[in-house]
Amino acid sequence: MKKLIGAYGIFLVLLWVYFGWFYEVDTYVDSRYAAYRHAYSFTVLTFPWIVLLAFILSGWHKGMLSRIENRLKRRWIQSFSFGLILMAVIQLLSLPLDALGFAMSKNADISNQPVLDWIVEWSIQSGFFIVMVAVLITVFRSLIRKFPNRWWLVLWLISLPIAFFIIYVQPIWIDPLFEDFTSLESGGLKDSIVELAGEAGIDENHIYQVNMSEKTSTYNAYVTGIGAQKRIVLWDTMLTGMSQNEVLFILAHEIAHYVKHHVYIGVAGYVLLSFVLLWSLSALYSVLYRNAHDRLQLRDRSDLRAVPVLLLLVTLLMFVTQPINLYVSRYMERSADRYAIDHTENLQPALESYQALARESKSDLSPSNWIVWLRYTHPPLGERIERIRTEMMEREQGD
């Protein structure tokens, strides 16, 4: 255990020293915030592995589990209670790391969210996460007893309608728990937004603005929801901090996501990836159980002592498949950029919009390829800016 923690400590020191002093960050501002953010991201990525591995090696959770099994007789109550306690401990251990990320954003003037507001938001998000995982643990234990060889398939089939329901209601039930959403404020900017969206067949009732100025100074916009709840959301920081033409270019990018049905592509990707993940989890767990159930003191396949092992396997599998998710996301973002460029006559405001975004977010314009592969849902801003410049040069030469 000490060797594990010591090795992880050395890894963190080397990670932060590399990004703090040796990594060449390409940015518009005099700040190494983007480099430190890389280090923070990889710290957050690896931290759960160490925590779960420490639980497995130390057996800390086994004593707690024995007390739960002795005091609670119903299996589903045992499962749910153990899941709640285990995930609550993991979330509390992660709190200092989450607080560090918040402090970094505050120090870099990226975030202006009040500390108390951040604590409340963190508590709500953590509560959802803890309950969700506890429910999954309870369902897993029940399914593996009833369907020892096909539990993963049954769990996948059960998850599909639940996932679709969550995606459908997210814009109207979940997102408003954290942010304030309103219709666009009346004025010339709204008229231009409605006109541009209307040309793509999007009604103004599907366009919202969200109050983010109380939390951050950066700019963003996104498409969310499916079916009747599908909508484009524009951050108020962008509406007030960018010129009208800059906003309209960003809107054209989001219109591309809307009309190209990228949300549905993402849902289809979830369906496929979740199938692969659960099948892989079942296969790996079967091998592990056959070869190490005595060492792990597992009485049967549904033993709650296997939960930290399963959680570790899930996080590792998600890490392995994450580059595929990110690649698909970047592909869709490039497609949306192309649409926005093709539907914008004057690209100078488009160029300035991405430059403004890079300055406000203190982004790394040209991160290393391996960082893009492991982190980026969008192409680096340097690439996107260069694409617009190239288009502008080609148009000038064509004239």
Secondary structure, DSSP 8 states (H G I E B T S, - for coil): -HHHHHHHHHHHHHHHHIIIIIS----SSS--HHHHHHHHHHHHHHHHHHHHHHHHHHTHHHHHHHHHHHH--SHHHHHHHHHHHHHHHHHHHHHHHHHHHHHHHHHTTSB---HHHHHHHHHHHHHHHHHHHHHHHHHHHHHHHH-TTTHHHHHHHHHHHHHHHHHHHIIIIIGGGTS-EE---SSHHHHHHHHHHHHTT--GGGEEEE--TTTBS---EEEE--GGG-EEEEEHHHHHHS-HHHHHHHHHHHHHHHHTTHHHHHHHHHHHHHHHHHHHHHHHHHHHHHHHTTTTT-SSTT-GGGHHHHHHHHHHHHHHHHHHHHHHHHHHHHHHHHHHHHT-S--HHHHHHHHHHHHHHT--SS--HHHHHHH-SS--HHHHHHHHHHHHHHHHHH-
